[in-house]
């Protein structure tokens, strides 16, 4: 019997081919083979929202090859991913291959191992049309919103914008957080810290003023330096005694194994990877057979892995690190339905060290994180000896008129447990042996001024977390949502790689919140996800769901199209007068932010840049250089654009030639040895570093090189996050 197995990825096909004999031919569809057309809506609204699918031009050759292979096969196995997207790909393949239904079989697995593949082939099933309908419902709804609301934004705000059921909610979250930050008023507060010593005992230890006359201090209790100095005067020449010592054994359990959301969060926090980078690397690891399926809400793990983990832990670390029984976690998420297992290594014995040569550095770091997290879940709790000590001013335990209590806390690891393999930055703080009544001396007492800080901007990790908490999106949507709002110019990365909204994000968000509240309503978006789940479970038909949404949406859209004008949305009157024609100037909003423009446009095209605080930035006359325009020979002048300085012909607009100014790093290109590494900008505005001899030399880096070479592999070292310097190729790193 000749069998054809179709997967969506060539890497996945290559991995599966290792486990099947010559009777099986494995082909890749390279993702979706059919989709809604890009040039039109592709949804027949009058015919029950029937979608019209087309085969994209770049997929036609692949489809032809799949049809030829299918014609030669006795049976066809669709082995696409075990989620709604994978089910939909299988359905589309079944639709276009024109193969008798009794020859088509659907198989799923959550890890690409020999046993999983063979088990799946032994127990095939039919394509689950409920899952297909759920994916189709999401696709159609998002197409209706995107293809009707996005043109509205083009007409009323600026071209190139987009709106979406999930992406617009994500933008709203980012904008609202930024407004919280802008409105935040810092409050002053002080803390008082003392450094104590006990005669004949080491080490010295610090304590923070915790209570006054037995009343615990609130964080903002000491509001100014005057109050802090009064406390210091009260404590002048004071003696101190230990008034309370409390010791207890504290246990900490390991976190559950990774789901899609928690992997994205931890990868962002520990490795600095964006959600998009994390999912790309996880996909590669899955397709190569190293980890289980990476789009999942489940924290379950296979019994075989649990037993293998106990055996491995015992042999590698000793019996004290084994559990008497497997630790099992309960999935708390009510929306967990797309996979049966958490993200874990397919084989516990396949250690990160063994795979170092097989994986690139970024893949290796992510695999190491997944392997350690999964193994840690099957190790004992970490145990700490925690000590809390109160020190009060007075002599022989008798307090003064005003009793000031300082509190010192200490923690030491009694048993590291799971921390042996999954360290979490736990620092020990050792206190000397102290007993109640012990006299101690305050070597220094230091008041420290602080100011409250606003909530931080969202990082990839915190945005994924809040989306998950609101029930917005699903595991497969988090990374593309963040990538989309960044690509569309709604957010930029600040110096800490957090998400900062652009001017256009505020305008679009306010427009949607006021006039299309349902689209950006957190509760509505979450309920729609639950509705898709009902469709996937066969509890609801998908067409009525779309109809119930579309009717009111379309009616409101038509109404707002006639009511609203671009001028009232994007223009704000000012007292500025155009110096060229004398007409009033207004603040306008474009895709790249706010600017001042003459109301005499198009006769007068005078514009002025606005600074961050909305003030007019006077544009100095361009600096004339000694370089000549390569087109007309006129002098080139220095101008400043969206991405920094550049050279422009002084005869502009008659001659529109521009020349980039190289931002040199002083680092020689390691690949060609002739060029120099310079700073550049990608089409999407991201900074990168590449050889100035491009296209002759294509060497490039995403991080700025230091000029030093790695002591391990001789590759260039680059500047990393949090003051680190790391190798551009291997795992080497050091503090700067």
C-alpha positions, 0 to 999 in steps of 0.5 A, a space after each residue: 500500500 502506498 501512502 501519502 503523508 501531508 504536513 504543513 512544513 518541510 522541516 516537519 516532513 523531514 523529521 517525520 520521514 525518519 520514522 516511516 518506511 519506503 511505503 510512505 511519501 511525505 510532502 509539505 503544503 508549506 502552510 495554507 493552500 487556500 485562503 480568502 483573496 487579498 484583493 477583495 472581501 472574499 465573503 458573500 455577505 448575501 449568501 450566508 457569509 459563504 467564504 470564497 477561497 482561492 489558491 494563492 499564486 505562490 502556492 499553485 506549483 505546490 498544489 500541482 505537486 500534491 495532486 500528482 502525489 495524491 493520484 499515486 497514493 492508495 491512502 492520504 494522511 493529513 498530519 497538519 498541526 493539532 489545532 484549528 488552523 491545522 484542521 482547516 489546512 487538512 480540510 482545504 487539502 481534502 477539498 482541492 485534491 479531489 480524492 475519494 473520501 474513503 482514502 482520506 485520513 486525519 492524524 494528529 500528534 503532540 510530539 514528533 517522535 516515532 512512537 507518536 507518529 506510528 500511534 497516530 497512523 494506527 488510529 486515524 480519524 475523520 476531519 473534525 468539521 466543527 474545528 474547521 467551522 470555528 477557524 472559518 468563523 474567526 477568519 470570516 469575522 476578522 476579514 469583515 472587520 478588517 476589510 470594512 473598518 480599515 478603509 474607514 480609517 484610511 478615509 477618516 485618519 490616514 492611509 495604511 492603517 488597519 483595525 482588527 478585533 484583537 489587534 485594536 483591543 491590544 492597542 487600547 491596552 497599550 494606549 490606556 497604560 500610556 495615559 495612566 503613565 502621563 497622568 501619574 503624579 509622583 509622590 515623595 516618600 522616605 525610608 530609613 535603613 540602619 546597618 546593625 552589628 552584634 558584638 562578636 558575631 558576623 555579619 553586619 545586617 541591615 534593617 528598615 524602619 518598620 513601625 513607630 510605637 507599635 504601629 506598622 508604617 505604610 509605604 508613604 508614611 514618611 512623606 518628607 525629609 523633615 519627618 525623616 530628620 525628626 526620626 533621626 534626631 529621636 534616634 541620636 545616641 540610642 541603644 538597640 535591643 532585639 525585641 523579637 526573633 521569628 524563624 520558620 521553614 518556608 517551602 516553594 513549589 516549582 511553577 507548572 510546565 510551560 503553556 504558550 502564554 507562560 513560555 512567551 512571558 518567561 522567554 521575554 523575561 529571561 532571554 529577552 525574546 519577543 513573543 514573535 521570536 519565541 514562537 518562531 524558535 519553538 516552532 522550529 524545535 517542534 518541527 525538528 522533534 525536540 519539543 511537544 506542540 507549542 500552541 497549548 493551554 494545557 499543563 498536563 504531561 504524558 505519563 511516560 515523560 513523568 516516569 522517565 523524568 523521575 528515573 533521570 532525576 534519580 540517576 543525575 542528581 540523586 534520590 533526594 531530588 526524586 519525588 515519591 510520585 509524579 507531580 500533576 498540575 491542573 489546567 486552570 484556563 477555561 479556554 484550554 482545548 487545543 492540545 493535550 499536553 504542556 510544552 516539554 522536551 520529547 525526551 527527557 534524556 536529551 539534555 541541552 548540553 547534548 544538543 548544543 552542536 545541533 541547535 543554533 544559539 537562540 534555539 538552544 537557549 529556548 530549548 534549555 529553558 523548556 527542558 529545565 522548566 519541565 524537569 523542575 516540575 518533577 523535583 521537590 520543593 525548595 526549602 528556605 530558613 526564613 528569619 525575621 528580627 525586630 530591633 527596637 531602640 531602648 536599653 535592656 528591652 525597655 523602650 524609650 518614649 517613642 519606640 522605633 522598630 526596625 525589621 531585618 529579614 534573612 533567608 538561607 536555602 536549606 534544600 535547593 530542590 527544583 532550584 538545582 535545575 531551574 534557578 530563579 534568582 533567589 539570593 541568600 541573606 544571612 543574619 548573625 545568630 540573634 536572640 531576644 534581648 541581645 544588644 546590637 549597635 547601629 553603625 549607620 542610620 540612613 534616610 533615603 528619599 524615594 518617589 512613587 513610580 507609574 506602572 511600566 509600559 507593557 513588555 511582550 510578557 506583560 501584554 501577553 499576560 493581560 490579554 490572557 487574563 481578559 480572555 482575548 485571543 488564543 495561544 496562536 494569536 498573541 505573537 502575531 497580534 503584537 507583531 501586527 500592531 508594531 508593523 502597522 505603526 501603532 507602537 514603537 519599542 522604547 529603550 527598554 524594548 517596551 511597547 510605547 504607543 505612537 500619536 496615531 495609536 491615540 487617535 485611532 483608539 479614541 475613534 474606535 472607543 467612541 464610535 465602535 465601542 463593541 470592537 474594542 470592548 474587552 468583554 465582547 472580545 473575550 465572549 467572542 472567543 468563547 463563542 468560537 469555542 462553542 462552535 468548535 465543540 459543535 454547540 453552535 453554528 458559525 453562520 448565525 454568530 457572524 450574522 448577529 455581529 455583522 448586522 449592527 456593525 455594518 449599520 453603525 459603520 454606514 452611519 459613522 461614514 456619513 457623520 464623521 469627517 477627517 478634519 474633525 478627527 485629525 485636525 486641531 486649531 492653533 493660534 499659529 499663523 503661516 509665515 508664508 501666506 498668513 493663513 491659520 495653521 492647524 495640528 494634523 495627524 499623519 501616519 507618522 505622528 503630529 505636525 503643524 500644517 497650513 490651512 491654505 493647502 494645497 496652494 500653500 504646503 507649509 508644514 512644521 515639525 512638532 516636538 514631544 510636548 507639542 511645541 513647534 520645532 524650528 527647522 534650521 537652514 540645512 547644512 551645506 556639505 562639500 559633497 556633490 549630488 550624483 544626479 545633477 552636481 549641485 551641493 548636497 545638504 544635510 536634512 533630518 528625516 524620520 530615521 535621522 540625518 540624510 543628504 539631500 540635493 540642494 535643488 530639491 524639489 527640482 532634484 529629489 536625489 537623497 544619499 544616506 549618511 553612514 553611521 559608522 561603528 568603527 568595527 571591521 566586517 568579519 566576513 569580507 575583511 574590507 568593509 565596516 559595520 554601519 548602523 542601518 534601518 530596516 523597512 519597518 524602522 528597526 535598527 540593525 548593523 551590517 557591512 557597508 559593502 552590501 550587496 557584495 557582502 551580506 553580513 548583518 547583526 541585530 545588535 551593535 557590535 562592541 569591536 571585541 571578539 568572543 574568547 570562545 568562538 571568535 565571533 563579534 561581541 555585541 551589546 545586550 540588555 541590562 548592561 550585558 555584552 554577549 556573543 553574536 553566535 554562541 552563549 558567551 556573555 559578560 557584564 559590560 
